[in-house]
Amino acid sequence: MGVFRLYAEIASHLVLKPQDLDQISLDAMAALYSPYAYIGNRKSLKELVLEEAKQLKSCPSLQGEQSEEELAACWFGRKKWQTDSGAFPDFVLAYEKTGLLGDGALLELKDSRGAGIASFNSTLPAARKQLRTLVPLVTQSVQRYEKCCQCGPDERDCFYLIRTHKQCSKQSRVSLVHGTFFETLPNQDLLAHLWQDVLRQANAPDELLGQIIPYLAQLDRAEVAQTRQIEKASVKPRLRIMSEIHAEGNPHTYPEIPPRSVNLIFKQPEGIDENGLVEWVSDCFGKDRCVVRRLNKEFELELNSAFKAEVKKIHHRRNGMHIVIQTVV
Protein backbone atom coordinates (compact mmCIF):
# COMPACT_ATOMS: atom_id res chain seq x y z
CA MET A 1 0.00 0.00 0.00
CA GLY A 2 1.04 3.61 -0.23
CA VAL A 3 0.61 7.16 0.92
CA PHE A 4 -3.03 7.39 -0.14
CA ARG A 5 -4.10 4.80 2.39
CA LEU A 6 -1.64 6.18 4.95
CA TYR A 7 -3.34 9.57 4.61
CA ALA A 8 -6.78 7.98 4.79
CA GLU A 9 -5.90 6.07 7.98
CA ILE A 10 -4.61 9.21 9.70
CA ALA A 11 -7.47 11.45 8.54
CA SER A 12 -10.09 8.86 9.43
CA HIS A 13 -8.72 8.58 12.96
CA LEU A 14 -8.56 12.35 13.46
CA VAL A 15 -12.12 12.81 12.21
CA LEU A 16 -13.24 10.33 14.86
CA LYS A 17 -10.93 11.76 17.54
CA PRO A 18 -10.20 15.40 16.62
CA GLN A 19 -8.51 16.00 19.99
CA ASP A 20 -5.63 13.79 18.78
CA LEU A 21 -4.66 16.36 16.14
CA ASP A 22 -2.37 18.08 18.64
CA GLN A 23 -2.23 15.54 21.47
CA ILE A 24 -0.79 12.28 20.15
CA SER A 25 2.73 11.93 18.76
CA LEU A 26 3.42 11.75 15.03
CA ASP A 27 4.81 8.26 15.65
CA ALA A 28 1.41 7.25 17.01
CA MET A 29 -0.27 8.77 13.95
CA ALA A 30 2.01 6.88 11.58
CA ALA A 31 1.43 3.67 13.57
CA LEU A 32 -2.25 3.79 12.58
CA TYR A 33 -1.07 2.37 9.24
CA SER A 34 0.57 -0.86 8.19
CA PRO A 35 2.46 -2.64 6.64
CA TYR A 36 5.89 -1.12 7.16
CA ALA A 37 9.16 -2.55 5.86
CA TYR A 38 11.11 -0.53 8.42
CA ILE A 39 10.18 1.14 11.71
CA GLY A 40 12.68 3.53 13.28
CA ASN A 41 11.03 4.06 16.67
CA ARG A 42 11.15 0.45 17.77
CA LYS A 43 11.14 1.20 21.48
CA SER A 44 7.77 2.91 21.92
CA LEU A 45 6.23 1.14 18.90
CA LYS A 46 7.22 -2.33 20.07
CA GLU A 47 3.73 -3.81 19.56
CA LEU A 48 3.62 -2.56 15.97
CA VAL A 49 7.07 -4.01 15.28
CA LEU A 50 6.10 -7.41 16.67
CA GLU A 51 2.89 -7.41 14.64
CA GLU A 52 4.73 -6.50 11.45
CA ALA A 53 7.44 -9.09 12.18
CA LYS A 54 4.86 -11.84 11.67
CA GLN A 55 5.15 -11.14 7.94
CA LEU A 56 8.62 -12.68 8.05
CA LYS A 57 7.18 -16.11 8.86
CA SER A 58 6.66 -16.62 5.13
CA CYS A 59 10.37 -16.12 4.44
CA PRO A 60 12.01 -19.34 3.13
CA SER A 61 15.31 -18.50 4.85
CA LEU A 62 13.70 -18.65 8.30
CA GLN A 63 13.40 -22.21 9.50
CA GLY A 64 11.39 -23.63 12.38
CA GLU A 65 9.07 -22.00 14.85
CA GLN A 66 10.32 -18.59 15.88
CA SER A 67 8.82 -16.17 18.36
CA GLU A 68 7.83 -12.67 17.33
CA GLU A 69 10.81 -11.34 19.28
CA GLU A 70 13.16 -13.60 17.29
CA LEU A 71 11.53 -12.55 14.03
CA ALA A 72 12.02 -8.90 14.94
CA ALA A 73 15.69 -9.61 15.72
CA CYS A 74 16.08 -11.26 12.27
CA TRP A 75 14.33 -8.31 10.64
CA PHE A 76 16.64 -5.69 12.14
CA GLY A 77 19.75 -7.86 12.24
CA ARG A 78 20.43 -7.45 15.95
CA LYS A 79 19.35 -9.06 19.20
CA LYS A 80 18.77 -5.68 20.82
CA TRP A 81 16.41 -4.70 18.04
CA GLN A 82 14.51 -2.18 20.19
CA THR A 83 17.38 0.31 19.99
CA ASP A 84 16.39 3.21 17.74
CA SER A 85 18.84 4.08 14.97
CA GLY A 86 18.18 7.83 14.93
CA ALA A 87 18.77 7.77 11.17
CA PHE A 88 16.69 8.80 8.18
CA PRO A 89 13.95 7.75 7.56
CA ASP A 90 11.60 7.13 10.47
CA PHE A 91 9.56 4.57 8.50
CA VAL A 92 9.60 2.78 5.15
CA LEU A 93 6.25 1.72 3.75
CA ALA A 94 6.12 -1.86 2.51
CA TYR A 95 6.27 -2.08 -1.28
CA GLU A 96 3.24 -3.74 -2.88
CA LYS A 97 3.73 -3.17 -6.62
CA THR A 98 0.65 -0.97 -7.03
CA GLY A 99 2.33 1.52 -9.34
CA LEU A 100 0.94 4.33 -7.20
CA LEU A 101 2.78 7.39 -5.99
CA GLY A 102 4.45 6.59 -2.68
CA ASP A 103 4.34 2.80 -2.95
CA GLY A 104 7.17 1.71 -0.63
CA ALA A 105 7.89 5.34 0.26
CA LEU A 106 10.39 6.62 2.78
CA LEU A 107 8.60 8.50 5.56
CA GLU A 108 10.16 11.12 7.85
CA LEU A 109 8.33 12.83 10.73
CA LYS A 110 8.70 16.52 11.56
CA ASP A 111 6.93 17.98 14.62
CA SER A 112 7.07 21.64 15.60
CA ARG A 113 5.60 23.82 18.34
CA GLY A 114 5.70 26.89 16.12
CA ALA A 115 4.67 27.78 12.58
CA GLY A 116 7.96 26.61 11.01
CA ILE A 117 8.90 23.07 10.08
CA ALA A 118 11.43 21.40 12.37
CA SER A 119 14.96 21.47 10.94
CA PHE A 120 16.45 18.51 9.09
CA ASN A 121 19.42 17.25 11.08
CA SER A 122 20.07 13.84 9.52
CA THR A 123 19.29 14.38 5.84
CA LEU A 124 18.53 16.92 3.12
CA PRO A 125 14.85 16.68 2.16
CA ALA A 126 14.38 15.15 -1.27
CA ALA A 127 11.66 14.03 -3.66
CA ARG A 128 13.24 10.60 -4.11
CA LYS A 129 16.12 8.70 -2.56
CA GLN A 130 17.84 5.41 -3.25
CA LEU A 131 17.70 2.73 -0.56
CA ARG A 132 21.38 1.91 -1.02
CA THR A 133 22.35 5.44 0.06
CA LEU A 134 20.70 5.04 3.48
CA VAL A 135 22.46 3.74 6.59
CA PRO A 136 23.00 -0.06 6.43
CA LEU A 137 20.52 -0.78 9.23
CA VAL A 138 17.67 0.76 7.24
CA THR A 139 18.69 -0.66 3.86
CA GLN A 140 19.23 -4.19 5.17
CA SER A 141 16.04 -4.21 7.26
CA VAL A 142 13.97 -3.19 4.24
CA GLN A 143 15.67 -5.84 2.11
CA ARG A 144 15.02 -8.57 4.70
CA TYR A 145 11.37 -7.61 5.03
CA GLU A 146 10.70 -7.25 1.32
CA LYS A 147 12.58 -10.45 0.47
CA CYS A 148 9.88 -12.27 2.42
CA CYS A 149 7.07 -10.28 0.79
CA GLN A 150 7.79 -8.53 -2.49
CA CYS A 151 11.07 -6.88 -3.37
CA GLY A 152 10.72 -3.25 -4.38
CA PRO A 153 12.84 -0.84 -6.42
CA ASP A 154 15.95 0.86 -5.07
CA GLU A 155 14.68 4.41 -5.67
CA ARG A 156 11.70 5.45 -3.53
CA ASP A 157 9.47 8.49 -3.12
CA CYS A 158 10.12 10.53 0.01
CA PHE A 159 7.21 11.80 2.07
CA TYR A 160 7.26 13.92 5.20
CA LEU A 161 4.57 13.81 7.88
CA ILE A 162 4.71 17.32 9.32
CA ARG A 163 2.81 19.04 12.10
CA THR A 164 3.04 22.68 13.15
CA HIS A 165 1.61 24.34 16.29
CA LYS A 166 1.53 20.92 17.91
CA GLN A 167 0.49 22.34 21.29
CA CYS A 168 -2.13 24.76 19.99
CA SER A 169 -5.40 23.05 19.19
CA LYS A 170 -6.86 25.98 17.23
CA GLN A 171 -3.83 26.41 14.96
CA SER A 172 -2.48 22.89 14.56
CA ARG A 173 -2.08 21.48 11.04
CA VAL A 174 -0.94 18.04 9.86
CA SER A 175 0.26 17.26 6.34
CA LEU A 176 1.73 14.32 4.49
CA VAL A 177 3.98 16.10 1.99
CA HIS A 178 5.88 14.77 -1.00
CA GLY A 179 9.52 15.88 -1.11
CA THR A 180 8.89 17.98 -4.24
CA PHE A 181 7.60 20.69 -1.92
CA PHE A 182 11.03 20.92 -0.29
CA GLU A 183 13.51 19.91 -3.00
CA THR A 184 12.94 22.73 -5.50
CA LEU A 185 16.59 22.61 -6.53
CA PRO A 186 18.37 19.25 -6.94
CA ASN A 187 20.36 18.50 -3.80
CA GLN A 188 23.56 18.11 -5.81
CA ASP A 189 23.13 21.65 -7.15
CA LEU A 190 22.21 22.87 -3.68
CA LEU A 191 25.47 21.52 -2.25
CA ALA A 192 27.47 23.02 -5.12
CA HIS A 193 26.05 26.46 -4.26
CA LEU A 194 26.80 25.81 -0.60
CA TRP A 195 30.48 25.09 -1.32
CA GLN A 196 30.65 28.13 -3.56
CA ASP A 197 29.33 30.39 -0.79
CA VAL A 198 31.72 28.90 1.77
CA LEU A 199 34.76 29.33 -0.49
CA ARG A 200 33.80 32.86 -1.43
CA GLN A 201 33.44 33.66 2.27
CA ALA A 202 37.04 32.43 2.61
CA ASN A 203 38.01 34.87 -0.21
CA ALA A 204 38.98 32.08 -2.59
CA PRO A 205 39.66 33.48 -6.09
CA ASP A 206 37.04 32.82 -8.77
CA GLU A 207 39.41 30.80 -10.96
CA LEU A 208 40.02 28.46 -8.02
CA LEU A 209 36.26 28.04 -7.45
CA GLY A 210 35.85 26.75 -10.98
CA GLN A 211 38.48 24.11 -10.34
CA ILE A 212 37.40 22.94 -6.87
CA ILE A 213 33.58 23.12 -6.80
CA PRO A 214 32.99 20.39 -9.45
CA TYR A 215 34.94 17.98 -7.21
CA LEU A 216 33.18 19.02 -3.99
CA ALA A 217 29.79 18.82 -5.71
CA GLN A 218 30.35 15.12 -6.36
CA LEU A 219 30.22 14.43 -2.62
CA ASP A 220 26.79 13.66 -1.21
CA ARG A 221 25.75 14.68 2.27
CA ALA A 222 26.62 11.31 3.84
CA GLU A 223 30.16 11.43 2.46
CA VAL A 224 30.65 14.95 3.79
CA ALA A 225 29.42 13.87 7.23
CA GLN A 226 31.91 11.01 7.65
CA THR A 227 34.08 11.14 10.77
CA ARG A 228 37.68 11.94 9.82
CA GLN A 229 40.82 10.38 11.27
CA ILE A 230 43.50 13.08 11.45
CA GLU A 231 47.10 12.11 12.22
CA LYS A 232 48.24 13.21 15.72
CA ALA A 233 44.77 14.61 16.50
CA SER A 234 43.07 13.52 19.72
CA VAL A 235 39.63 14.28 18.29
CA LYS A 236 37.91 12.95 15.18
CA PRO A 237 36.18 15.87 13.45
CA ARG A 238 33.26 15.63 11.06
CA LEU A 239 31.23 18.12 9.09
CA ARG A 240 27.47 18.14 9.48
CA ILE A 241 25.12 19.62 6.90
CA MET A 242 21.77 20.58 8.40
CA SER A 243 18.90 22.38 6.69
CA GLU A 244 15.90 24.53 7.49
CA ILE A 245 12.82 25.01 5.33
CA HIS A 246 12.30 28.41 3.74
CA ALA A 247 8.87 29.95 4.44
CA GLU A 248 7.91 29.50 0.77
CA GLY A 249 8.71 25.80 1.08
CA ASN A 250 6.43 25.39 4.10
CA PRO A 251 2.92 24.40 2.94
CA HIS A 252 1.48 25.46 6.30
CA THR A 253 2.23 29.11 5.47
CA TYR A 254 -0.08 28.98 2.44
CA PRO A 255 -3.73 30.12 2.81
CA GLU A 256 -4.93 26.89 1.16
CA ILE A 257 -3.87 24.98 4.30
CA PRO A 258 -6.18 26.18 7.10
CA PRO A 259 -5.90 25.42 10.83
CA ARG A 260 -7.08 21.97 11.97
CA SER A 261 -6.67 20.52 8.49
CA VAL A 262 -5.21 17.15 7.55
CA ASN A 263 -3.59 17.20 4.10
CA LEU A 264 -1.92 15.04 1.49
CA ILE A 265 0.25 17.22 -0.77
CA PHE A 266 2.10 16.20 -3.94
CA LYS A 267 3.11 17.69 -7.28
CA GLN A 268 0.39 17.70 -9.92
CA PRO A 269 1.03 14.79 -12.30
CA GLU A 270 1.45 15.50 -15.98
CA GLY A 271 -1.46 14.69 -18.25
CA ILE A 272 -4.18 15.10 -15.61
CA ASP A 273 -6.53 17.94 -16.54
CA GLU A 274 -8.85 19.89 -14.27
CA ASN A 275 -11.94 17.89 -15.22
CA GLY A 276 -10.35 14.53 -14.53
CA LEU A 277 -8.47 15.43 -11.35
CA VAL A 278 -11.02 14.31 -8.77
CA GLU A 279 -11.66 11.10 -10.69
CA TRP A 280 -7.91 10.42 -10.84
CA VAL A 281 -7.53 11.04 -7.09
CA SER A 282 -10.53 8.81 -6.32
CA ASP A 283 -9.03 6.09 -8.49
CA CYS A 284 -5.72 6.29 -6.59
CA PHE A 285 -7.48 5.82 -3.26
CA GLY A 286 -9.47 2.92 -4.70
CA LYS A 287 -6.31 1.18 -5.92
CA ASP A 288 -4.86 1.68 -2.44
CA ARG A 289 -7.75 -0.32 -0.93
CA CYS A 290 -9.92 2.55 0.25
CA VAL A 291 -13.67 2.58 -0.35
CA VAL A 292 -14.47 5.77 -2.27
CA ARG A 293 -17.71 7.54 -3.14
CA ARG A 294 -17.70 10.56 -5.45
CA LEU A 295 -19.52 13.72 -4.34
CA ASN A 296 -19.15 16.33 -7.13
CA LYS A 297 -15.95 18.27 -6.37
CA GLU A 298 -15.48 16.36 -3.15
CA PHE A 299 -15.26 12.65 -2.49
CA GLU A 300 -15.95 10.46 0.51
CA LEU A 301 -13.64 7.83 1.95
CA GLU A 302 -14.88 4.96 4.06
CA LEU A 303 -12.49 3.34 6.51
CA ASN A 304 -13.37 3.18 10.20
CA SER A 305 -15.96 5.82 9.39
CA ALA A 306 -16.92 7.84 6.36
CA PHE A 307 -15.44 11.30 6.01
CA LYS A 308 -15.29 13.84 3.22
CA ALA A 309 -12.12 15.09 1.63
CA GLU A 310 -11.73 17.96 -0.80
CA VAL A 311 -9.33 18.10 -3.74
CA LYS A 312 -7.62 21.49 -4.02
CA LYS A 313 -4.62 23.03 -5.73
CA ILE A 314 -1.77 24.98 -4.23
CA HIS A 315 0.76 26.91 -6.29
CA HIS A 316 4.21 26.44 -4.81
CA ARG A 317 6.02 29.74 -5.29
CA ARG A 318 9.22 27.92 -6.27
CA ASN A 319 8.05 24.60 -7.73
CA GLY A 320 4.75 24.97 -9.55
CA MET A 321 1.33 23.47 -9.00
CA HIS A 322 0.70 20.87 -6.30
CA ILE A 323 -2.40 18.87 -5.42
CA VAL A 324 -3.88 19.02 -1.92
CA ILE A 325 -6.28 16.40 -0.57
CA GLN A 326 -7.78 17.94 2.52
CA THR A 327 -10.17 17.31 5.35
CA VAL A 328 -10.78 19.62 8.31
CA VAL A 329 -11.37 18.10 11.74
C-alpha positions in Angstrom: 0.0 0.0 0.0 1.0 3.6 -0.2 0.6 7.2 0.9 -3.0 7.4 -0.1 -4.1 4.8 2.4 -1.6 6.2 4.9 -3.3 9.6 4.6 -6.8 8.0 4.8 -5.9 6.1 8.0 -4.6 9.2 9.7 -7.5 11.5 8.5 -10.1 8.9 9.4 -8.7 8.6 13.0 -8.6 12.3 13.5 -12.1 12.8 12.2 -13.2 10.3 14.9 -10.9 11.8 17.5 -10.2 15.4 16.6 -8.5 16.0 20.0 -5.6 13.8 18.8 -4.7 16.4 16.1 -2.4 18.1 18.6 -2.2 15.5 21.5 -0.8 12.3 20.2 2.7 11.9 18.8 3.4 11.7 15.0 4.8 8.3 15.7 1.4 7.3 17.0 -0.3 8.8 13.9 2.0 6.9 11.6 1.4 3.7 13.6 -2.2 3.8 12.6 -1.1 2.4 9.2 0.6 -0.9 8.2 2.5 -2.6 6.6 5.9 -1.1 7.2 9.2 -2.5 5.9 11.1 -0.5 8.4 10.2 1.1 11.7 12.7 3.5 13.3 11.0 4.1 16.7 11.1 0.4 17.8 11.1 1.2 21.5 7.8 2.9 21.9 6.2 1.1 18.9 7.2 -2.3 20.1 3.7 -3.8 19.6 3.6 -2.6 16.0 7.1 -4.0 15.3 6.1 -7.4 16.7 2.9 -7.4 14.6 4.7 -6.5 11.4 7.4 -9.1 12.2 4.9 -11.8 11.7 5.2 -11.1 7.9 8.6 -12.7 8.1 7.2 -16.1 8.9 6.7 -16.6 5.1 10.4 -16.1 4.4 12.0 -19.3 3.1 15.3 -18.5 4.8 13.7 -18.6 8.3 13.4 -22.2 9.5 11.4 -23.6 12.4 9.1 -22.0 14.8 10.3 -18.6 15.9 8.8 -16.2 18.4 7.8 -12.7 17.3 10.8 -11.3 19.3 13.2 -13.6 17.3 11.5 -12.6 14.0 12.0 -8.9 14.9 15.7 -9.6 15.7 16.1 -11.3 12.3 14.3 -8.3 10.6 16.6 -5.7 12.1 19.7 -7.9 12.2 20.4 -7.5 15.9 19.3 -9.1 19.2 18.8 -5.7 20.8 16.4 -4.7 18.0 14.5 -2.2 20.2 17.4 0.3 20.0 16.4 3.2 17.7 18.8 4.1 15.0 18.2 7.8 14.9 18.8 7.8 11.2 16.7 8.8 8.2 14.0 7.8 7.6 11.6 7.1 10.5 9.6 4.6 8.5 9.6 2.8 5.2 6.3 1.7 3.7 6.1 -1.9 2.5 6.3 -2.1 -1.3 3.2 -3.7 -2.9 3.7 -3.2 -6.6 0.6 -1.0 -7.0 2.3 1.5 -9.3 0.9 4.3 -7.2 2.8 7.4 -6.0 4.4 6.6 -2.7 4.3 2.8 -2.9 7.2 1.7 -0.6 7.9 5.3 0.3 10.4 6.6 2.8 8.6 8.5 5.6 10.2 11.1 7.8 8.3 12.8 10.7 8.7 16.5 11.6 6.9 18.0 14.6 7.1 21.6 15.6 5.6 23.8 18.3 5.7 26.9 16.1 4.7 27.8 12.6 8.0 26.6 11.0 8.9 23.1 10.1 11.4 21.4 12.4 15.0 21.5 10.9 16.4 18.5 9.1 19.4 17.3 11.1 20.1 13.8 9.5 19.3 14.4 5.8 18.5 16.9 3.1 14.8 16.7 2.2 14.4 15.2 -1.3 11.7 14.0 -3.7 13.2 10.6 -4.1 16.1 8.7 -2.6 17.8 5.4 -3.2 17.7 2.7 -0.6 21.4 1.9 -1.0 22.4 5.4 0.1 20.7 5.0 3.5 22.5 3.7 6.6 23.0 -0.1 6.4 20.5 -0.8 9.2 17.7 0.8 7.2 18.7 -0.7 3.9 19.2 -4.2 5.2 16.0 -4.2 7.3 14.0 -3.2 4.2 15.7 -5.8 2.1 15.0 -8.6 4.7 11.4 -7.6 5.0 10.7 -7.3 1.3 12.6 -10.5 0.5 9.9 -12.3 2.4 7.1 -10.3 0.8 7.8 -8.5 -2.5 11.1 -6.9 -3.4 10.7 -3.3 -4.4 12.8 -0.8 -6.4 15.9 0.9 -5.1 14.7 4.4 -5.7 11.7 5.5 -3.5 9.5 8.5 -3.1 10.1 10.5 0.0 7.2 11.8 2.1 7.3 13.9 5.2 4.6 13.8 7.9 4.7 17.3 9.3 2.8 19.0 12.1 3.0 22.7 13.1 1.6 24.3 16.3 1.5 20.9 17.9 0.5 22.3 21.3 -2.1 24.8 20.0 -5.4 23.0 19.2 -6.9 26.0 17.2 -3.8 26.4 15.0 -2.5 22.9 14.6 -2.1 21.5 11.0 -0.9 18.0 9.9 0.3 17.3 6.3 1.7 14.3 4.5 4.0 16.1 2.0 5.9 14.8 -1.0 9.5 15.9 -1.1 8.9 18.0 -4.2 7.6 20.7 -1.9 11.0 20.9 -0.3 13.5 19.9 -3.0 12.9 22.7 -5.5 16.6 22.6 -6.5 18.4 19.2 -6.9 20.4 18.5 -3.8 23.6 18.1 -5.8 23.1 21.6 -7.1 22.2 22.9 -3.7 25.5 21.5 -2.2 27.5 23.0 -5.1 26.0 26.5 -4.3 26.8 25.8 -0.6 30.5 25.1 -1.3 30.6 28.1 -3.6 29.3 30.4 -0.8 31.7 28.9 1.8 34.8 29.3 -0.5 33.8 32.9 -1.4 33.4 33.7 2.3 37.0 32.4 2.6 38.0 34.9 -0.2 39.0 32.1 -2.6 39.7 33.5 -6.1 37.0 32.8 -8.8 39.4 30.8 -11.0 40.0 28.5 -8.0 36.3 28.0 -7.5 35.8 26.7 -11.0 38.5 24.1 -10.3 37.4 22.9 -6.9 33.6 23.1 -6.8 33.0 20.4 -9.4 34.9 18.0 -7.2 33.2 19.0 -4.0 29.8 18.8 -5.7 30.4 15.1 -6.4 30.2 14.4 -2.6 26.8 13.7 -1.2 25.7 14.7 2.3 26.6 11.3 3.8 30.2 11.4 2.5 30.7 14.9 3.8 29.4 13.9 7.2 31.9 11.0 7.7 34.1 11.1 10.8 37.7 11.9 9.8 40.8 10.4 11.3 43.5 13.1 11.4 47.1 12.1 12.2 48.2 13.2 15.7 44.8 14.6 16.5 43.1 13.5 19.7 39.6 14.3 18.3 37.9 12.9 15.2 36.2 15.9 13.4 33.3 15.6 11.1 31.2 18.1 9.1 27.5 18.1 9.5 25.1 19.6 6.9 21.8 20.6 8.4 18.9 22.4 6.7 15.9 24.5 7.5 12.8 25.0 5.3 12.3 28.4 3.7 8.9 30.0 4.4 7.9 29.5 0.8 8.7 25.8 1.1 6.4 25.4 4.1 2.9 24.4 2.9 1.5 25.5 6.3 2.2 29.1 5.5 -0.1 29.0 2.4 -3.7 30.1 2.8 -4.9 26.9 1.2 -3.9 25.0 4.3 -6.2 26.2 7.1 -5.9 25.4 10.8 -7.1 22.0 12.0 -6.7 20.5 8.5 -5.2 17.1 7.5 -3.6 17.2 4.1 -1.9 15.0 1.5 0.2 17.2 -0.8 2.1 16.2 -3.9 3.1 17.7 -7.3 0.4 17.7 -9.9 1.0 14.8 -12.3 1.4 15.5 -16.0 -1.5 14.7 -18.3 -4.2 15.1 -15.6 -6.5 17.9 -16.5 -8.9 19.9 -14.3 -11.9 17.9 -15.2 -10.4 14.5 -14.5 -8.5 15.4 -11.4 -11.0 14.3 -8.8 -11.7 11.1 -10.7 -7.9 10.4 -10.8 -7.5 11.0 -7.1 -10.5 8.8 -6.3 -9.0 6.1 -8.5 -5.7 6.3 -6.6 -7.5 5.8 -3.3 -9.5 2.9 -4.7 -6.3 1.2 -5.9 -4.9 1.7 -2.4 -7.7 -0.3 -0.9 -9.9 2.6 0.2 -13.7 2.6 -0.4 -14.5 5.8 -2.3 -17.7 7.5 -3.1 -17.7 10.6 -5.4 -19.5 13.7 -4.3 -19.2 16.3 -7.1 -15.9 18.3 -6.4 -15.5 16.4 -3.1 -15.3 12.7 -2.5 -16.0 10.5 0.5 -13.6 7.8 1.9 -14.9 5.0 4.1 -12.5 3.3 6.5 -13.4 3.2 10.2 -16.0 5.8 9.4 -16.9 7.8 6.4 -15.4 11.3 6.0 -15.3 13.8 3.2 -12.1 15.1 1.6 -11.7 18.0 -0.8 -9.3 18.1 -3.7 -7.6 21.5 -4.0 -4.6 23.0 -5.7 -1.8 25.0 -4.2 0.8 26.9 -6.3 4.2 26.4 -4.8 6.0 29.7 -5.3 9.2 27.9 -6.3 8.1 24.6 -7.7 4.7 25.0 -9.5 1.3 23.5 -9.0 0.7 20.9 -6.3 -2.4 18.9 -5.4 -3.9 19.0 -1.9 -6.3 16.4 -0.6 -7.8 17.9 2.5 -10.2 17.3 5.4 -10.8 19.6 8.3 -11.4 18.1 11.7 
